[in-house]
C-alpha cells in the first residue's frame, strides 16, 4: 500500500458532474497523473473546460497550491476513452458513472481483470451497497465505497464504506487517500461505515426528507400553485441559495430518479419518485446538464427562477423531524454508534446543521408533527420510530 505522496496515477471513470469535480480535486493534490475516462469525447472536453475554468478562478483568488499555476496543474490531466489505457498502472481507480447497479457491476467486473492486486478500486456511489457492486469482480477485496459530496472542492465529508469482501488494508488506503485530498473549507472529515445501508448516512437522511419534498411537489399541483413557490419557501428559510427542485436539477434528474427508485426497492415504496420527475426524464429534461428540468438553465449554469412569491407550504420543523427520525433509524440499525457522528456528517457533507442538536429539545413536538403528517399524507414510513418518540436516542451519543 502506497503512501499518499507516493501515488503516481489516479484514474477517474465517468466525466460527469461528480467525476470532473473529483478529478479536479485530485489534480490540486499534485500527486502525479490523473486520467479521466468517459465514453463520449464531448463529455471529456466539457469536463476539461470545467476543470480549467475552476483552476483559473482559484488562481485569481490565490488559492492554488503554492508555487503552481493552472496550466501546470492541467498538464497532469489525461483524457482517455479506452478503459484499459485509463487504468493501466493506476494506484487508485475511482468510479463515478450513473447510479445503475448493473452498469457498476459490469464496470467493476472489467476492472477486476485489468488492475493489479495493489490497486484501490473505489465507487463514488451515493446510495448502493458495495457488496452488491463488487458481486461479479475478481478483486472484490480491493473495492470500497468512497462517497464525495458536490461541490467536492468545498464540502469536507467523504464517506468510506466497507463491503463484506473488502480487505482491511484497502479500507486504510482509502481513508488515508481521502484524508489527504485538498478542501477549500478546511480539513477533510472522513467517516468510515462498517455496516452497509442504502444512502449510508447523509443521503439516507436526505432521501427520507425528499419523501416530503415529493409530497410537496404533488401538493403544489393539487393546490394549483407552482413548485417555484415551494422553492421560495425553502430559499427564505435558508437565507438564499437555490430551492430543492433547482438542486435536483443541478444534480441531474436522471440521477435523482435512479436514486429514489433504488431507495424504493431497498427500503420502502414511499421513496418512489414523483411521476412528474419520471416524465421530465423521459423527455430528456434532466436539469442543468441538458439546459432544462424543473427550470430552464442559462449557459453559464444558473437556473432561471423567480422566488418572489411563496407557497407557505414548507414546514422546516417537519423537515427536521423527518431527518431526526431517519437518523434514529440508523442508530436502531447500528449503522452508527452515536448521533454525534450523524450530526458531524451532515455539517461536513451538506454545510447545514444536523437534526440531533435541535432534536434533543424538540423530539416530543416533532414526533407529534410526524404523527399528524402521516394521518394527512398516509405516508406510513414517516411515523416516528420508538427511540425518537421515547427520546432514548439521547443516550446514544
N, C-alpha and C positions, 0 to 999 in steps of 0.2 A: 504494500500500500504506500503510495507516494505522499509526501508532504505537499501542502498546497503550493508552495513556491517551486516545487519540482515538476509540477504538471506541465506537459509540453503541448497537449492538444485536447480541446474540448469540442465535441460535436453536438449541435442542436438540430433535432429533426422536427421540421414544421416551422415555417417562417411567418405565421400569422401574428395576431396581436401579442400573444404570450411569448412565442418563440423569438421574435425580434427583440422584445424587451429583455428576455433572458440573455440572449447573445450580446446585446449592448452592455449589460451589467458585467458580464464575464470579461468583455474586452477592456472595460475600465479597471479590472483587477490586474491587467498586464501580466498574465501568466502563460503566455505562449499563443499558439494559433487557435482561432475559433472558426470552425466550419459550420456554415448554416445551410441546411438542406431543405428543399421543397420540390414538389413535382412540377411546379409552374415557374417559368422564367420571370413572368411579370410580377409574381408574388415576391420572388427573391430580389428583384430590382426595387420594388416598393419598400421592402424591408431594409435594404441598404440605404435608401434615401432617408428613411425614418431614423436609422442609427446615425447617419452622418449629420442630419439636421439636429438631432439631440446633442451630439458632441459639440457642434458649433455653438449651440445655446449655452452649454456648460462652459465652453471656452470663453465666451463673452463675459460670463459671471465669475471667471477664475476658479471654477470648481472641478476642472480636470485634475488628474494626478499630477503632482509637482514635476516640472521638467518635461512635460509631454505636450503634444498638440493633437488636435482632432485628426489631422491627416496621418500622423504616426500611428495612432490607435487603429485607424481604418485599414492600415496596411496588414494588420494581423487577422483581418476578416477574409475568408474564402467562401464564395457562393458555389454550391455544388448540387447538381440534380441526382447524381449517381450515389446510391446508398453505400455501396461497397467502398468507394473512394472517400466518402464522407467520414466513415467510422474507422478506416484503416489506421492502426497505431494510436487510436484515441485512448486517453486515460479516463475520460468521462464522456458518456453519451446521455443527453437529456432529450426525452421525447415530449413534444408539445403539439401533437396532432389532435383532431377533433375527438370529443368525448363520446366515442362509439366503441364499445367493448371489443367487438370482433376485429376492428381495424388495429387497435392497440395490441391485441393478442397476436395478430399476423405479423406486425412490425417486430415485436419482441422475439417471436419465433425466428425471424430472419436475423435479428441482431445476435441471437444466441449462437448462430452459425458463423458469424462474421468477426466477432471481437474476441480478444484474449481472455484468459481466466482472471486477469487482474483488472479488467475494465469495469468501472462502475456504470451500471445501467439504471438510469433514473427516469421515472414517469412524472410529468407535471400534472397528472390527473387531478382534477379538483374534487372528485367525488368517489371514484371507483376503488374497489378493493384490490390491493397489489397482488394478492394471491391469485385472483382471477385473471388479472392482466398477464401474470407470469406463467399461467397454466400450461402453455404449449412450448415454453422456452427451455432449451437445454442448459441455460445458465440462470435458472430461477434464483439461485443463491446470490447472484450479483444484482438483482433487481430490487430497488427501493422506490418509495414514493418521495418526491421532492416537490412539494406544492408551494409555488410562488404566488404572490398577490400583486395585481396591477394597480398602479404603476410600480414595476419591480424595483426601479432605482430609488423609489421613495418609501415604500412600505417595508418595514423591517422584518416581518414574520416570514419564516419558511418552515412548513410542517414536514417533518421526516417520518415516513410511515414504513414500518417493517411488515413484510409478508411472512407467511408461515415458513417459507423456504429460505428467506433472506439470511445470508451469513452475517454474523455479528460484526466481523471485520469491515464489511461493506457499509453497514449502518454507521460505524465510526468514521469511515472515509467520507460518507455523505454529510455527516454532521460537521466535520472539520472543513470540508469544501464550502458548505453553505455558510458557516460562521464567518469565513474569511471574505465573502463577497461584499463589495462596497455597497453602501446605502447612504443617501444624502441626509437622511433623518437620524443617523446615529448607528450604533452597533446593532448588528443582526440579532434577532430574537429567534432562537431555534427551539421548536417543541418536538419532542420525539413521541410518537404514538405507537404503542405496542399492540393494542387491540384494534383491529380494523373495524371501521364503521363507515357507512356512506357519508361523504362530506367531511369526514374527520372531525375537527372542532368547529372552525369558523363557518364553513359552508353548511354544516349541519344546522347551526343556529339560523343562518341567513335563509336557508331553504325553508325552514319552518315559518319564519316571518313572511316569506314570499307567498305562502298559502293565503295569508291575509291580504297581500298586495294583489294577488289574483282575484280574490273575492271583491276587493275594492274596484278592480277593473270591471268586473261583471256588474257590480252595483252601479257604477257610473253609467253604464249602458241602460240599466233598468230605470234609472232616475233621469235619463236624458240629459246628462251633463258630460263634460269632456274629461278624459283621463288626464289631460293637461292641467285641469283644475285640481285633481287629486295630487298631481306633482307639485302644484303651487302650495298645497297644504304642507307637504314634506319640506320643500325648499325654505319656507318661512321658519319652520321649527329648527332646521339645521343651520339657519343663518346664511343661506346662499348655496352655491353649487348647482348640481342638476338633480332632478327628481328621479324616482326609482325606475320609471319606464324609459327615461333617457339613459340611465345607467345600463339597463338591459340592452338597449340599442348599442351602447358603447362596447359592451362585452360580446355582442353578436347574438341575434335572436335564435340562430341555429344552435349555438352553444347552450343558451338558456333552455331551449326546447329539449335537447338531449339530456341536459342535467335534470330537469324536472321529471322527465319521463323515467329516468333511472331511479330517482327517489321514489316515484310512484310504484315502480316494480319492486324495489328493495325494502321500503318502509311502510308506505300506506298509499292507497289510491287517491287520498286527499291532496297529494303533491302534484297530481296531474295538471299540466299547464292549461291555461285558458284556450278555448277554441280560437280566440282571436289571434293568439301567438302562432298557433298552428297554421292559420290562414295566411298570416304575413310571411311565414317561412315558405309555404307552398308557392307564394307569389314572388319569392326571392327578394323580399324586402327584409333584409337581415340586419338593418341598422346602419351604423356608421360605415361599415365596410362596403355596403352597396349604395350608400347615399340616401337610403330611406328605410324606415322601420316604423316604429310608433311615430317618429318625427322625420322630417327631412333634415339632411345634414349638409353643411357647407363644405366646399372643397378643402378648407383648412381644418376640418374636423370639429365643427361646432354644431350642436343641434339648434334648429330654428324653433324656438319655443317662446311662449308668452305666459308668464306666471303672474300676471296682474290680477287674475280672478281666481278665488279659491272655491273649493267644493265644500269645505268644512266637514269632511267625512273622516279624515285620517285621525286616529286616536293614538298618540305616542305612547301612552301608558299601556294600552292593549298590545301595541307592537313590542314593547319591552317585556311585557308579561309573557308573550309567546316565546321570546328568546330565553327568558328565565326558565320557563317550563322545559324547553328543549335542552338547556344546559343541565337541568336537574335530571333529565333522562340520561344524559351522558354520564352523570355521576352514578345513577342507578345501574347502568350497564357496565360500570367500572372501566370506561374508556379513559377517564382521567381520575386521579385520586382526590383532587380538591378543586373547589370552584375558583380559587385564585389563578390556576392555570388557564381556565376558560376566559376570565376577565382580561388577563395579560395577552392572550391570543387575539381577542377582539380589538384591544387597543393597538397592538402591533400590526395586525393584519387589515383592520378596517379604519384605523385612525378615529375611533369613536369609543365611548365608554362601554364596558361590558355590562351585562344585566344584573350581576350579583351585588354590586356595591349599593345600588338603589333598591334592589330586590330584597335585601335583608330587612329593610324598613317597611317595604310595601307589599310583601308577598301575600298577606291576607286580603288586602284590597284587590290586588292583581288576580288572585285566584277567583274572587267573585266576578271580576270582569271577564275572565275566561269562561266561567260557567254561563254567564249571561250571553256572551257572544256565541257559544256553542248552541244555546237554545234558539238564538236568532238565525244562525247560519247553517246549523245542522252539520258542522264540521267537527265530528266527534274526536278526531285526532288531537285537537287543541284543548281538550279537557285537562285540567291541571292534574299532574301526577302526584303520587302520595307524598313524596318528600318535599315538593313545593307547597302543597296545601297545608301540610303539617309544620313546615318550617324546619324540618330535620336537616335540610341541606346546609344550614348554618353551622352544623357540627363538622362538616366535611370541607375543611379549609385546604 
